[in-house]
Amino acid sequence: MGKVAVVAGGGQGIGSAAARRLAQEGATVVVADRVASTAERVRDDLVAAGATAGTFVGDLSDREVAVALMDGVVQAHGRIDVLVNVVGGTIKVQPFADYSAAEVEAEVQRSFWPVLWCTWAAVPHMRAAGRGAIVNLGSHSVVSTLRVPYAACKGAVVALTTSLAKELAPYGVRVNCVAPHGTTADDRVTPRDPTWPGPRKDGLPTTSEEFARQALAEIPMGRFARAEEQASAIAFLASEDASFVTGQILPVGGGATWR
């Protein structure tokens, strides 16, 4: 690949799998995460495997931090060829009416603003270079339930993808989105805090295990994806093999209904 890739949210889960896959393809990878230890662990693994990699630690929901990330990458490496926006993740799983205002704001802060600001900060560099690939992470949650604020964020990410793709196509910049269903990741260390309300009378799941069983039942292939399978889809959309693909949502959900 020989490209310079920024993986926002690259310290764990699908993000770290994407960083590893892009490095295997020959990319120089910048692992951006809000937790220093996770970013450094992934970087060290990449370097040990012979890749060129660095880290950036900061809260990417802050516009100035996102700008500092992208400007720093261009200063250090001369360009940004690939931006993978994996940062985010469900915090709470509960009926919409049970969310407090603060909980709704926390979901948006984690799962939408980092994607918007990282993209906003990277686009001028890519447009000026006349090339680039942005791969966002959507979710099958947009057609599911019990995670409405998170689903709304992912719906916004889909809209960002399709709208921006048309705007940037004349500049040689592609924008696509991978939409995972349930995915296992052995290296997740940051808890998502799926706080459950306890016994309910409305038939909704009362434990994270019950929620997982219900999610699994939606997948015709009968299992959750591995993070590496999501990373393969991300790497494809970031690569020249997808040079004529833009504005697309690629569901990676084992046959689960996307729309």
N, C-alpha and C positions, 0 to 999 in steps of 0.2 A: 504494500500500500504506500509506504514512504510518505505518509501524511502527518500533519500535526493535528492531534485530536484532543479536545477538551471534554472530559466526562464530568458533568455537574451532578453531584450525588454519587461519585464513583467509589466511595469508601466501603460499600457493602452491598449485598443483594444483587439485583440485576445490574446495578451500576458497576460494581467491581467485576462482575462477569463480563460486562461490555468492555471495560478497560483492559482486561486480560485478553479478550478476543481481538480487539483492535491492535494491541501490542503484538500478538501472534501474527497478525497480518502485516506487521512492519511499521506501524504508526509510532510516532513519538507521542506519548500520552501524558496529559496533565490531569491528575486526579484531584478534583475539587470536592471538598466536603466540609461540613461544619464541625466535624470531630477530627482533631489532629491525628489521634492514634489510629483510626481506621484508614485515613488517607495515606498515612506513612506506611502502614502494613502493606497495603496494596502496592504502593510505589516500590517498597523494598522487594516484594515478590517479583515485580516486573523487571527490576534491575537485575535481580539474581538470575532471571531467566534470559538475560542478555538484551533486554529492551532499554530504550531511553525513556525515562519517565521522571516526572516531578510532581509536586503537590501544591495545592493552594487551599488554605484553611480560612473559612469565613462564612457568615450568614448570607447566602445569596438571595434572600428575600429583600435585602437592602440594595437599592439601586446602585449606590456608590461602590459597594463591595463587588457587585457583578461587573461594573465598569473596570474596576481595578484588576479583576481577574483577566478579562479579555485584553485590556491594554498591556498587562504584564506578559501575557503569552506572546503577543505580537512583538513586544520589545525583545523578548528572549529568543523567539524562534522565527520571527519575520512574518508570520502569517497564522491564520486559523483555517485549516481545511475542513475540519469536522467538529461540530458541536453536538454532543449527546446530552439531552436534558432528562436525566433520570431522577433528579432530586424531587423529594416529596414522599407521600405515603399516608395511608389512613391513620388517623389518631384514635377516633372513637367509632364504634359500630353500634348504632342504636337508632330508634325511630327519630325522624326529623323533629318532631314536637318536643323530644326530650333534650335536644341540644340547648345549651345556654348560648347567649350571644357571644360570650368569650370563646366557647368551644367552636362555634362557626367561624369566627375570625381566625382562630388558630389553624383550622383546616385550610383556609384560603392562604394564610401566611406561609404554610409549609408546602402546599401542593400547586399553587398557581403563580404567586409573585416571583419565585426563583426562576421559573421557566420563562415568564414574560421578560424579566430584567436581563437574564443571561442572553436571551435571543436578541433583545433590543441592543445590548452592548456589543454583540458579535456581528450583527448584520452590517454595520458600516464598514468593517474590515473586510468582510466577505464580498460585499458589493464592489468595493474599490478594487479588489483583486480580480473580480470577474469570475469567481468560482467559489464553491463551498457546498457543504451538505449539512443540514440540520436534521437531527432525528429526535423527535419528542417521544415521550412515553405517555400513551393514553391508558385506557382501562376498560374492561368489560363492565365495570361498575356503572357506566353511564346507562346501562339497560338493566341494572339490578336494583336492590333496595337496601335500606338500613345504613347507607353511607351517603346520604344526599349531598351534604356540603362537599365531600370529596368527589362525588360523581359530578357535581356542578363544576368543580375545578377541572376535572378531566374533560368535561364537555367543552370548557373554554379552551383547553389545550388543543382539542380537535379543531375548533374554529380558528385558532391561531395558525394551526398547520395549514389548513385548506386555503385560508385567505392570504396568508403571507406567501404561500407557494406561488400563487398567481402573480403577486406583486413582484417577486424576486426572479421569476423565471427568465425575463429578458436579460437579467444580469448574470446568468449562469449559476445561480444559487438554487439548490433544491431543498425542499422542506417536506419531510414525511413523518409518519407517526407509527409506532408499534403499539398495539393494544393488547396487553396480556390479560389472561384470566389468572386464576390462582397459580402461584409460582412458589416453589420451595427454594430457599437459599440458606446454605449451611453457615454462612459467615455473618448473618444479621446479628448485630450487637446493640443497636439502638432500639429500645422498645417503642412500640406504637401505642401502648396504653389502650387496648380495646376494653374499656371499662364497661362491665355488664351490670344491668340494673337488678339482677337477682330474679327470683321467681316472678313470672308474668302470667296473666290470664288471657293474653291475646294471641297465643300460639307462636310468638316470636322466639328465636333462640335465646337461651339464657346463659350459655357458655361459649367461649371461643371455639371449643371443639365442636359444638353443635352447629355453629355458623360454618365451620370448615366442612362439615358433612353436607350441609345444604349446598354450599358452593361446589363441592365435588360432584354432586348430583346433576349439576348443570352441564357438565363436561362429558360429551359422548365418548371420548377416548378413555374415560374412567380413571384418570389420574391428574395430578397437578403437573404443570410444566417444571422443568429444571431451569434455573437461572441461565444456564449456558444455552438453552434453546431460545430464550428471549434474546440473548446476546448475539446469536447467529443471525436472527432477523435484523437486529440493529446494524450489525456489520455489513450485511447485504445492502441495506438502504444507504449506508455511508460510503459504499464502494463504487467503483466505476462500472461494476456489473449492473448497477441501477442508474446509469447515467441519463436515461430518458424517463425516469420515474420521479414524479414530484406531485405534491398535493394529495398523497394517498394515505389511507389508514390500513395498516396490515394487521389483522387480528391474529394473534397467536394464542389460541384458547382451546385447542383440542377439539374443535368443531362446535364449541358453544355459540349460541346465537349472539351476533354482534348488533344487528339492527332489527 
